[in-house]
């Protein structure tokens, strides 16, 4: 089954703690994973940031929300147990405890309220009712922004002139760590353009290792015949490395073809090109940066 959202996890987590014993989150995760019959792949699934698994994140937030509602309490650092209020809540709590249900508890309502900082407006979203944790909402928003930006970049690149596209490719490869300087790389691009080669980049200053380039602003799918021509041109240069960059996409046959050939050829389609441009700040800049912090429990340990 799919990984349950954090609101779906709250009732089972409360039931797990109903034995009145102290538990750790690790114990809770193990029990809940068994309850929902999660597979190893589901337990290992990561958030887009790659810094935490989805399941670990959701269990942690289920515990945080139950704690703020006073249904769970922490007798000591890293441990929790059900509270008297939690035992009472078990009698009438719905099968799926939600944020809406927890609002009945004053401490939780205060926790959710913006009254502590009236200068900070509260932005209501529908994603909370759908079960996303705060981290998931942030990462989903970031992914949407990134996807929209990649689409805008690609649309602009497709409208640029071939000469501009060649300069863009040079800039990107330099930002990625290839080539000695922009002048050297630019000269290499401008001096080529024969036998299916649009340019070349020296991986080192002495030119002992060279990457040959093909950069095409295409609308249609690039198939195996075009890649075969490029590989033939590489053989003619006795080249060992080639990069074929297009603003469109490659056919499945073209992608399969380059897997087991010599020289080594890397295919970069329009989507990947836009992704690299974002990652290496080519044609984009930062307008805002948000830092997410967490509590360092050890700081407050007085032992």
C-alpha positions in Angstrom: 0.0 0.0 0.0 1.0 3.6 -0.3 2.8 5.4 2.5 0.1 6.9 4.7 0.0 10.7 5.2 0.9 12.1 8.6 -2.8 12.6 9.6 -3.6 9.0 8.8 -0.7 8.0 11.1 -2.0 10.0 14.1 -4.7 7.6 15.3 -2.5 4.5 14.9 0.4 6.3 16.7 -1.9 7.1 19.6 -3.1 3.5 19.7 0.5 2.3 19.7 1.1 4.5 22.8 -2.1 3.4 24.5 -0.1 0.8 26.6 1.0 3.7 28.7 4.6 2.8 28.3 7.4 5.1 27.2 8.4 4.7 23.6 10.9 6.1 21.1 10.1 7.3 17.6 12.1 4.4 16.3 9.9 1.9 18.0 6.8 3.7 16.8 8.1 3.7 13.2 8.7 0.0 13.3 5.3 -0.8 14.7 3.5 1.5 12.3 5.4 0.1 9.3 4.1 -3.3 10.3 0.6 -2.0 10.8 0.5 -0.5 7.3 2.5 -3.4 5.8 5.0 -1.1 4.2 7.5 -2.6 1.8 11.3 -1.9 2.1 11.1 0.4 -0.9 8.3 2.4 0.7 10.2 2.7 4.0 13.3 3.9 2.0 11.5 6.4 -0.2 13.1 9.8 0.2 11.7 13.3 0.2 12.8 15.3 -2.9 15.6 16.9 -0.9 17.1 13.4 -0.2 17.8 14.3 3.4 15.1 12.2 5.1 12.7 9.4 4.2 9.0 10.2 3.7 7.9 7.8 6.3 10.3 9.0 9.0 9.2 12.6 8.3 5.5 11.8 8.5 5.7 9.8 11.7 7.7 12.6 13.3 5.1 15.2 12.4 2.2 12.9 13.6 4.0 12.8 17.0 4.6 16.6 17.0 0.9 17.4 16.3 -0.4 14.9 18.9 2.1 16.3 21.4 0.9 19.9 20.8 -2.7 18.8 21.3 -1.7 17.3 24.7 -2.5 13.7 23.6 1.1 12.6 24.0 3.6 13.8 26.5 7.4 13.6 26.8 8.6 12.3 30.2 12.2 12.5 29.0 14.2 13.5 25.9 13.6 11.2 23.0 10.7 9.4 24.6 7.0 9.8 24.6 3.9 8.2 26.1 0.1 8.7 26.0 -1.3 11.4 28.3 -4.5 11.3 30.4 -6.1 13.5 27.7 -4.9 11.1 25.1 -6.5 8.1 26.8 -9.8 10.1 27.0 -9.5 11.1 23.4 -9.3 7.5 22.4 -12.9 7.0 23.5 -14.4 9.4 20.9 -11.6 10.2 18.4 -12.5 9.5 14.8 -10.8 6.6 12.9 -8.7 9.2 11.1 -7.5 12.0 13.4 -7.0 15.2 11.5 -5.8 18.7 12.1 -9.5 19.7 12.2 -10.1 17.3 15.1 -7.1 18.5 17.0 -8.3 22.1 16.8 -10.7 21.3 19.7 -7.8 21.3 22.1 -6.8 24.9 23.1 -3.0 24.2 23.2 -3.1 22.9 19.6 -5.3 25.8 18.5 -2.7 28.2 20.0 0.1 26.3 18.4 -1.6 26.7 15.0 -2.6 30.3 15.5 -0.7 33.3 14.3 -1.6 35.2 17.4 1.9 34.7 18.8 3.3 36.8 16.0 0.5 39.0 14.6 2.9 40.6 12.1 3.2 37.3 10.3 0.1 36.5 8.3 -1.0 32.9 8.2 -1.4 31.5 4.7 -4.0 28.7 4.5 -3.3 25.9 2.1 -5.3 22.9 0.9 -2.3 20.7 1.1 -2.5 20.3 4.9 -6.0 18.8 4.6 -4.5 16.4 2.0 -2.0 15.2 4.6 1.3 16.8 3.6 3.8 17.6 6.3 5.3 21.2 6.4 8.5 19.8 4.8 6.5 18.2 2.0 4.6 21.4 1.4 7.8 23.3 1.1 9.5 20.8 -1.2 6.3 20.5 -3.4 6.2 24.2 -3.8 9.9 24.3 -4.6 9.4 21.5 -7.2 6.6 23.4 -8.8 8.7 26.6 -9.1 11.6 24.6 -10.5 9.4 22.9 -13.0 7.9 26.1 -14.2 11.3 27.8 -14.4 12.7 24.9 -16.5 9.8 25.2 -18.9 10.3 29.0 -19.2 14.1 28.5 -19.8 13.5 25.9 -22.5 11.0 28.1 -24.3 13.4 31.0 -24.3 16.4 28.9 -25.5 14.3 27.5 -28.4 13.8 31.1 -29.6 17.4 32.1 -29.5 19.7 32.1 -32.5 22.1 29.2 -33.2 25.1 31.5 -32.3 23.6 32.3 -28.9 22.8 28.6 -28.3 26.5 27.8 -28.9 27.6 30.4 -26.5 25.1 29.1 -23.9 26.5 25.6 -24.3 30.0 27.0 -23.7 28.9 28.9 -20.6 27.2 25.8 -19.2 30.1 23.5 -19.7 32.5 26.0 -18.2 30.2 26.3 -15.1 30.2 22.5 -14.9 33.9 22.5 -14.7 35.0 21.7 -18.3 37.4 23.9 -20.3 40.2 26.2 -19.3 38.7 29.6 -19.9 35.8 31.2 -21.7 38.1 32.6 -24.3 39.7 29.2 -25.0 36.4 27.4 -25.1 34.7 30.1 -27.2 37.6 29.9 -29.7 37.3 26.1 -29.9 33.6 26.4 -30.6 33.9 29.0 -33.3 36.8 27.2 -35.0 34.8 24.0 -35.5 31.6 23.2 -37.4 32.7 20.5 -39.8 32.0 16.8 -40.3 29.1 16.8 -37.8 31.1 18.5 -35.0 29.8 21.9 -33.7 32.6 22.5 -31.3 35.0 21.2 -28.8 36.0 21.8 -25.2 39.4 21.0 -23.8 39.0 19.2 -20.4 42.5 20.4 -19.4 44.7 23.3 -20.3 47.1 21.3 -22.4 44.3 19.8 -24.5 45.3 16.2 -23.7 41.6 15.3 -23.4 39.0 16.9 -25.6 35.1 16.7 -25.6 33.5 17.2 -29.0 30.1 18.8 -29.1 27.0 18.8 -31.2 24.5 21.5 -30.2 21.1 21.5 -32.1 18.0 23.6 -31.5 15.5 21.1 -32.7 11.7 20.8 -32.4 11.4 17.2 -33.4 12.7 14.1 -31.8 16.4 13.3 -32.4 16.7 9.8 -33.6 19.4 7.2 -33.9 20.5 8.3 -37.4 21.6 11.7 -36.2 23.5 10.2 -33.2 25.1 7.7 -35.6 26.4 10.5 -37.8 27.8 12.3 -34.7 29.6 9.1 -33.6 31.0 8.7 -37.1 32.4 12.2 -36.9 34.0 11.4 -33.5 35.7 8.3 -35.0 37.0 10.6 -37.7 38.6 12.8 -35.0 39.8 9.8 -33.0 37.8 11.3 -30.2 36.9 9.4 -27.1 34.2 11.7 -25.7 31.2 13.5 -27.2 28.2 15.4 -25.9 25.1 15.8 -28.1 22.9 18.6 -26.8 19.4 19.4 -28.1 16.5 21.6 -27.1 14.1 18.7 -28.0 14.3 15.1 -26.9 15.9 11.8 -28.0 14.2 8.7 -29.3 14.3 5.5 -27.2 16.4 4.0 -30.0 18.9 6.8 -29.8 19.2 6.4 -26.0 19.8 2.7 -26.3 22.4 3.1 -29.0 24.8 5.2 -26.9 24.8 2.8 -24.0 27.3 0.3 -25.4 29.4 2.2 -27.9 32.9 3.6 -28.0 33.5 6.5 -27.9 31.5 7.6 -24.9 28.6 9.8 -25.9 26.4 11.7 -23.5 23.0 12.9 -24.6 21.5 16.0 -23.1 17.9 16.7 -24.0 16.0 20.0 -23.5 14.6 19.1 -20.1 18.0 18.1 -18.8 19.6 21.2 -20.4 17.2 23.4 -18.5 17.9 21.4 -15.3 21.6 21.9 -15.6 21.2 25.6 -16.3 19.2 26.0 -13.1 21.7 23.9 -11.1 24.7 25.8 -12.4 23.1 29.3 -12.5 23.2 29.9 -16.3 20.6 32.4 -17.3 19.0 32.4 -13.9 19.6 34.0 -10.5 18.3 33.7 -7.0 15.6 36.0 -5.8 15.1 34.6 -2.3 16.5 32.0 0.0 14.7 30.2 2.8 16.5 28.5 5.7 14.7 25.7 7.5 16.0 25.1 11.0 15.3 22.4 13.6 15.6 22.1 17.3 18.9 20.8 18.7 17.7 18.8 21.7 21.2 18.3 23.1 21.5 22.0 23.6 18.9 21.9 26.3 20.2 18.9 28.1 21.3 20.0 31.6 22.7 16.7 32.7 
